[in-house]
């Protein structure tokens, strides 16, 4: 699963947003993290905001988690695990359909 990581404008950062975001690939080695706008479309996004204003907005159609303080790390981890499990179920269902189509 690919997850885009984007940042707010940084007008009022209260913590080191980039340092926290850099922890993601090590914490979730099974996920592919794309930082910034490069890398094509991603269905999931992590919006790393520097304060409670949460001025970053998700891309149209993307499922997003807004992280606005280091205290939100555990909730972000739970969300990413749930997204990965859901993606795995969708992939498994797709494989089942392909196998069924091949059998027919």
Rosetta constraint file for C-alpha pairs under 8 A:
AtomPair CA 1 CA 30 HARMONIC 7.90 0.50
AtomPair CA 1 CA 31 HARMONIC 5.37 0.50
AtomPair CA 1 CA 32 HARMONIC 6.08 0.50
AtomPair CA 1 CA 84 HARMONIC 6.76 0.50
AtomPair CA 1 CA 87 HARMONIC 7.02 0.50
AtomPair CA 2 CA 31 HARMONIC 6.13 0.50
AtomPair CA 2 CA 32 HARMONIC 4.65 0.50
AtomPair CA 2 CA 33 HARMONIC 5.80 0.50
AtomPair CA 2 CA 34 HARMONIC 7.02 0.50
AtomPair CA 2 CA 42 HARMONIC 5.69 0.50
AtomPair CA 2 CA 43 HARMONIC 7.19 0.50
AtomPair CA 2 CA 44 HARMONIC 6.94 0.50
AtomPair CA 3 CA 31 HARMONIC 7.26 0.50
AtomPair CA 3 CA 32 HARMONIC 6.16 0.50
AtomPair CA 3 CA 33 HARMONIC 4.89 0.50
AtomPair CA 3 CA 34 HARMONIC 6.04 0.50
AtomPair CA 3 CA 42 HARMONIC 5.85 0.50
AtomPair CA 3 CA 43 HARMONIC 6.96 0.50
AtomPair CA 3 CA 44 HARMONIC 4.93 0.50
AtomPair CA 3 CA 45 HARMONIC 5.29 0.50
AtomPair CA 3 CA 46 HARMONIC 7.07 0.50
AtomPair CA 4 CA 33 HARMONIC 5.77 0.50
AtomPair CA 4 CA 34 HARMONIC 4.62 0.50
AtomPair CA 4 CA 35 HARMONIC 5.77 0.50
AtomPair CA 4 CA 36 HARMONIC 6.89 0.50
AtomPair CA 4 CA 37 HARMONIC 7.96 0.50
AtomPair CA 4 CA 42 HARMONIC 6.03 0.50
AtomPair CA 4 CA 44 HARMONIC 6.35 0.50
AtomPair CA 4 CA 45 HARMONIC 4.62 0.50
AtomPair CA 4 CA 46 HARMONIC 6.23 0.50
AtomPair CA 5 CA 21 HARMONIC 7.56 0.50
AtomPair CA 5 CA 33 HARMONIC 6.79 0.50
AtomPair CA 5 CA 34 HARMONIC 6.03 0.50
AtomPair CA 5 CA 35 HARMONIC 4.82 0.50
AtomPair CA 5 CA 36 HARMONIC 6.12 0.50
AtomPair CA 5 CA 45 HARMONIC 5.73 0.50
AtomPair CA 5 CA 46 HARMONIC 4.81 0.50
AtomPair CA 5 CA 47 HARMONIC 6.02 0.50
AtomPair CA 5 CA 48 HARMONIC 7.21 0.50
AtomPair CA 6 CA 35 HARMONIC 6.31 0.50
AtomPair CA 6 CA 36 HARMONIC 5.30 0.50
AtomPair CA 6 CA 37 HARMONIC 7.76 0.50
AtomPair CA 6 CA 45 HARMONIC 7.31 0.50
AtomPair CA 6 CA 46 HARMONIC 6.31 0.50
AtomPair CA 6 CA 47 HARMONIC 5.00 0.50
AtomPair CA 6 CA 48 HARMONIC 6.08 0.50
AtomPair CA 6 CA 56 HARMONIC 7.98 0.50
AtomPair CA 7 CA 17 HARMONIC 7.80 0.50
AtomPair CA 7 CA 36 HARMONIC 7.78 0.50
AtomPair CA 7 CA 47 HARMONIC 5.63 0.50
AtomPair CA 7 CA 48 HARMONIC 4.69 0.50
AtomPair CA 7 CA 49 HARMONIC 5.87 0.50
AtomPair CA 7 CA 56 HARMONIC 6.75 0.50
AtomPair CA 8 CA 47 HARMONIC 7.15 0.50
AtomPair CA 8 CA 48 HARMONIC 6.30 0.50
AtomPair CA 8 CA 49 HARMONIC 4.96 0.50
AtomPair CA 8 CA 50 HARMONIC 6.89 0.50
AtomPair CA 8 CA 54 HARMONIC 7.48 0.50
AtomPair CA 8 CA 55 HARMONIC 6.11 0.50
AtomPair CA 8 CA 56 HARMONIC 4.71 0.50
AtomPair CA 9 CA 49 HARMONIC 8.00 0.50
AtomPair CA 9 CA 55 HARMONIC 7.70 0.50
AtomPair CA 9 CA 56 HARMONIC 7.43 0.50
AtomPair CA 10 CA 49 HARMONIC 7.37 0.50
AtomPair CA 10 CA 50 HARMONIC 6.12 0.50
AtomPair CA 11 CA 50 HARMONIC 7.89 0.50
AtomPair CA 12 CA 50 HARMONIC 6.09 0.50
AtomPair CA 12 CA 51 HARMONIC 6.35 0.50
AtomPair CA 13 CA 17 HARMONIC 7.55 0.50
AtomPair CA 13 CA 49 HARMONIC 7.56 0.50
AtomPair CA 13 CA 50 HARMONIC 3.97 0.50
AtomPair CA 13 CA 51 HARMONIC 5.89 0.50
AtomPair CA 14 CA 50 HARMONIC 5.57 0.50
AtomPair CA 14 CA 51 HARMONIC 6.05 0.50
AtomPair CA 14 CA 69 HARMONIC 7.79 0.50
AtomPair CA 15 CA 50 HARMONIC 6.42 0.50
AtomPair CA 15 CA 69 HARMONIC 7.16 0.50
AtomPair CA 15 CA 70 HARMONIC 7.46 0.50
AtomPair CA 16 CA 20 HARMONIC 6.60 0.50
AtomPair CA 16 CA 50 HARMONIC 7.88 0.50
AtomPair CA 17 CA 21 HARMONIC 6.25 0.50
AtomPair CA 17 CA 48 HARMONIC 6.41 0.50
AtomPair CA 17 CA 49 HARMONIC 7.19 0.50
AtomPair CA 17 CA 50 HARMONIC 6.35 0.50
AtomPair CA 18 CA 22 HARMONIC 6.05 0.50
AtomPair CA 19 CA 23 HARMONIC 6.87 0.50
AtomPair CA 20 CA 24 HARMONIC 7.55 0.50
AtomPair CA 20 CA 70 HARMONIC 7.35 0.50
AtomPair CA 21 CA 48 HARMONIC 7.43 0.50
AtomPair CA 22 CA 26 HARMONIC 7.99 0.50
AtomPair CA 23 CA 27 HARMONIC 6.21 0.50
AtomPair CA 24 CA 28 HARMONIC 5.98 0.50
AtomPair CA 24 CA 33 HARMONIC 7.71 0.50
AtomPair CA 25 CA 29 HARMONIC 5.43 0.50
AtomPair CA 25 CA 31 HARMONIC 7.17 0.50
AtomPair CA 25 CA 32 HARMONIC 7.35 0.50
AtomPair CA 25 CA 33 HARMONIC 6.55 0.50
AtomPair CA 31 CA 84 HARMONIC 7.95 0.50
AtomPair CA 34 CA 38 HARMONIC 7.15 0.50
AtomPair CA 34 CA 39 HARMONIC 6.29 0.50
AtomPair CA 42 CA 62 HARMONIC 7.21 0.50
AtomPair CA 43 CA 61 HARMONIC 7.29 0.50
AtomPair CA 43 CA 62 HARMONIC 4.82 0.50
AtomPair CA 43 CA 63 HARMONIC 6.23 0.50
AtomPair CA 44 CA 62 HARMONIC 5.36 0.50
AtomPair CA 44 CA 63 HARMONIC 4.80 0.50
AtomPair CA 44 CA 64 HARMONIC 5.68 0.50
AtomPair CA 45 CA 58 HARMONIC 6.97 0.50
AtomPair CA 45 CA 62 HARMONIC 6.55 0.50
AtomPair CA 45 CA 63 HARMONIC 6.18 0.50
AtomPair CA 45 CA 64 HARMONIC 4.58 0.50
AtomPair CA 45 CA 65 HARMONIC 6.43 0.50
AtomPair CA 46 CA 64 HARMONIC 5.64 0.50
AtomPair CA 46 CA 65 HARMONIC 4.98 0.50
AtomPair CA 46 CA 66 HARMONIC 6.01 0.50
AtomPair CA 46 CA 67 HARMONIC 7.10 0.50
AtomPair CA 47 CA 56 HARMONIC 6.37 0.50
AtomPair CA 47 CA 57 HARMONIC 7.46 0.50
AtomPair CA 47 CA 58 HARMONIC 7.20 0.50
AtomPair CA 47 CA 64 HARMONIC 6.93 0.50
AtomPair CA 47 CA 65 HARMONIC 6.11 0.50
AtomPair CA 47 CA 66 HARMONIC 4.73 0.50
AtomPair CA 47 CA 67 HARMONIC 6.04 0.50
AtomPair CA 48 CA 56 HARMONIC 7.73 0.50
AtomPair CA 48 CA 66 HARMONIC 6.11 0.50
AtomPair CA 48 CA 67 HARMONIC 4.94 0.50
AtomPair CA 48 CA 68 HARMONIC 6.14 0.50
AtomPair CA 49 CA 53 HARMONIC 7.86 0.50
AtomPair CA 49 CA 54 HARMONIC 5.63 0.50
AtomPair CA 49 CA 55 HARMONIC 7.09 0.50
AtomPair CA 49 CA 56 HARMONIC 6.64 0.50
AtomPair CA 49 CA 66 HARMONIC 6.95 0.50
AtomPair CA 49 CA 67 HARMONIC 5.90 0.50
AtomPair CA 49 CA 68 HARMONIC 4.63 0.50
AtomPair CA 49 CA 69 HARMONIC 7.59 0.50
AtomPair CA 50 CA 54 HARMONIC 7.70 0.50
AtomPair CA 50 CA 68 HARMONIC 5.56 0.50
AtomPair CA 50 CA 69 HARMONIC 6.88 0.50
AtomPair CA 51 CA 68 HARMONIC 5.19 0.50
AtomPair CA 51 CA 69 HARMONIC 6.61 0.50
AtomPair CA 52 CA 68 HARMONIC 5.72 0.50
AtomPair CA 52 CA 69 HARMONIC 7.71 0.50
AtomPair CA 54 CA 66 HARMONIC 7.17 0.50
AtomPair CA 54 CA 68 HARMONIC 6.64 0.50
AtomPair CA 58 CA 62 HARMONIC 6.40 0.50
AtomPair CA 58 CA 63 HARMONIC 7.48 0.50
AtomPair CA 58 CA 64 HARMONIC 6.06 0.50
AtomPair CA 65 CA 76 HARMONIC 6.87 0.50
AtomPair CA 65 CA 79 HARMONIC 7.48 0.50
AtomPair CA 67 CA 72 HARMONIC 5.93 0.50
AtomPair CA 67 CA 73 HARMONIC 7.39 0.50
AtomPair CA 67 CA 76 HARMONIC 7.10 0.50
AtomPair CA 68 CA 72 HARMONIC 6.93 0.50
AtomPair CA 69 CA 73 HARMONIC 7.74 0.50
AtomPair CA 72 CA 76 HARMONIC 6.19 0.50
AtomPair CA 73 CA 77 HARMONIC 6.22 0.50
AtomPair CA 74 CA 78 HARMONIC 6.31 0.50
AtomPair CA 75 CA 79 HARMONIC 6.17 0.50
AtomPair CA 76 CA 80 HARMONIC 6.14 0.50
AtomPair CA 77 CA 81 HARMONIC 6.18 0.50
AtomPair CA 78 CA 82 HARMONIC 6.20 0.50
AtomPair CA 79 CA 83 HARMONIC 6.12 0.50
AtomPair CA 80 CA 84 HARMONIC 6.06 0.50
AtomPair CA 81 CA 85 HARMONIC 6.18 0.50
AtomPair CA 82 CA 86 HARMONIC 6.12 0.50
AtomPair CA 83 CA 87 HARMONIC 6.02 0.50
AtomPair CA 84 CA 88 HARMONIC 6.07 0.50
AtomPair CA 85 CA 89 HARMONIC 6.27 0.50
AtomPair CA 86 CA 90 HARMONIC 6.27 0.50
AtomPair CA 87 CA 91 HARMONIC 6.13 0.50
AtomPair CA 88 CA 92 HARMONIC 6.08 0.50
AtomPair CA 89 CA 93 HARMONIC 6.15 0.50
AtomPair CA 90 CA 94 HARMONIC 6.22 0.50
AtomPair CA 91 CA 95 HARMONIC 6.21 0.50
AtomPair CA 92 CA 96 HARMONIC 6.19 0.50
AtomPair CA 93 CA 97 HARMONIC 6.28 0.50
AtomPair CA 94 CA 98 HARMONIC 6.29 0.50
AtomPair CA 95 CA 99 HARMONIC 6.14 0.50
AtomPair CA 96 CA 100 HARMONIC 6.10 0.50
AtomPair CA 97 CA 101 HARMONIC 6.08 0.50
AtomPair CA 98 CA 102 HARMONIC 6.16 0.50
AtomPair CA 99 CA 103 HARMONIC 6.22 0.50
AtomPair CA 100 CA 104 HARMONIC 6.37 0.50
